[in-house]
Amino acid sequence: YSVTVTDANGCAANASQLVTQPAAIVIAVDSVKNVSCNGGSNGAVYITATSGIVPYTYLWSNGAITQDITGLTAATYSVTVTDANGCTTNASQLVTQPAAIVIAVDSVKNVSCIGGSNGAVYITATSGIVPYTYLWSNGAITQDIIGLTSGTYTVTVTDANGCTANASQ
């Protein structure tokens, strides 16, 4: 900005002054940890704020006031960063989760004779994160079980993230 001051005698003087502003606050998402199991709460969002005037304050949509947030369920989280001058900027980040493991009983072969052991249960697991491991109530660790006597059999399917689902037949 420039100004010219003129006195009663017509003498003039000029002056200039530069008015600056800080750079806008920039929010960078450093990393996101998505929830490992459907319905879990181990997600996290890690951010860094730069520019503006330090120090910064943080306000997340879940009420957190820390730079980074942890212990999250799947959702979109927004943050408002405010600098020492009261200037603000916003950012949002989606935290996802895998689909829940689904166990489908494809077929059951009932025992053909009283006291027999030719029953079988055939299953298919979907969703979650492959590969899966299987643990049946009779100790079997295969996807399908055969050579069964009559009774109820329960399977626990565990995915690559350690998430589990159970089914009985």
N, C-alpha and C positions, 0 to 999 in steps of 0.2 A: 504494500500500500504506500502511496506517495501523497505528500501534502505540500502545498505551497502556502506560506504565510506572508501576507503583504501588510506593511504598517501604513500609518497615515501619510507618510512621505513618499509612498510608492515603492519603498525598498522591499524586496522579496527574498525569502529564503526557502529552500526546498529540503525535504527530508523523506527518506524511505525506510520502511521496515518490512521485513519478511515475516509473515505469520505461518508457522508450520503446524503440521498435525502428525501424530504418530501413525505408523502403519496399522492397518486393521488387524485385529486378532485373527489368527489362523489356528484352526483345530485340526490336528492330524490324528487319525485312528491308527495307533501303533499296531494293535492286534486285537482280535476277537476270539474268545474261546466259546464255541457253541456248546450247548448243553449236551452231555454225552448220552443220556438215556431219556426217553420220552417221559415227560412229567417231572424231570429232575430239576435241580436248582444249583448247578455248578458252572454256569456260564459266567463270562467276564468280558468287560470292555476296558481297554487300556488306551489312553489318549495323551497327547502332548499339545499344549497351547504355546504359541509363539507370537511375536510382535506385540502390539499394544504396549501397555506400561505395566510391568510386574509390580507387586504380586497379583496373582489371579485368585478369584474365588470361583467355585464350581457349584452348580445346582442341577442335579439330575431329575428326570421325570419321576423316579421312584423315591425322591426325597433325599438321596445321598448327597453329601457335600464334599466328597473326596474327588481327587483327580481321576482315579480309576475306580471302577465298581466291579464287585465280585459277588458270588452267591446268587446269580441271576437265573430266573426261569426264562423260557422262550418268549420273546416279545421284542418290540422296538423301544429303545431307550433314547431319550433326548437329553442333551446337556446344554446349559447356558453358562458360558464362561464370561466373567466380568473382570475387567482390569482395574488398576488403581485409580483410573480417571472415571470409572463408572461406565465405560464403553462395554458393549456386550456383543457376543456372536453366539450362534447356535449350531448344533450338529445333531444328527440322529444316527443310530446304528441298530441293525437288526441282529438279534441273537436267535439262532435256530435250534431245533432239536430233531433227532431222527424220528421216523415213524415208529410206533410201538411194534414189538415183535408180535406176529399173529401166528398161531399154531392151528393148522387145519388137520382134522382127522380125515385122511383120504379113504381109509377102509379099515374094517375090523373083521378078522376071521375068528369066529367063535370056535371053541373046542368041540370036536365032533362027537366025542363019547364022554360019559361021566368018568372023571378021574384022568382024562386024557391031557396031553400037553402039546397039542398042535394048534393052539391059538396064535394070533398075530395082531399087531396094531401097526398101521402104516400112517405116517404123518408127513406134513410139509410145513416148514417154517418160512415165513416171508417177513419183509420189512426189517427194521433194525439195521445192523451193520454186519454183513457177512465177513468171515465165515462164522458158522454156528458150532457150538458143542452141545451135546445131549447127555442128560443124566436121568435115567429111569429109576423108579422106586425099587426095581429089582436089581439095581446095580449096573444095568446095561448102559453102554455109552454110544450106541448106534442110533441113527435117525429112526429106524423102524425096529420093532422087536418081534421075534418069532419064537416058537417052541414054548408057548405060554400055557399055564394051567388057567382055569377059570379064576376071575378076580378082577379087581380094579387096579389099573396101572397109571401112575402119574409120571409125567416127564417135565423136566426143567430144561428149557432151551436158553442158552447163554450166547449173546452175540459178541463180536470183536471188541465192543466197548465195555463188556462186563454187565450189560443189561440182561434181565431175565424175564421169562414168561413161563407160566405153568399151564398144563392141561392134564385132565384125567380122562381115562376111558376104561 
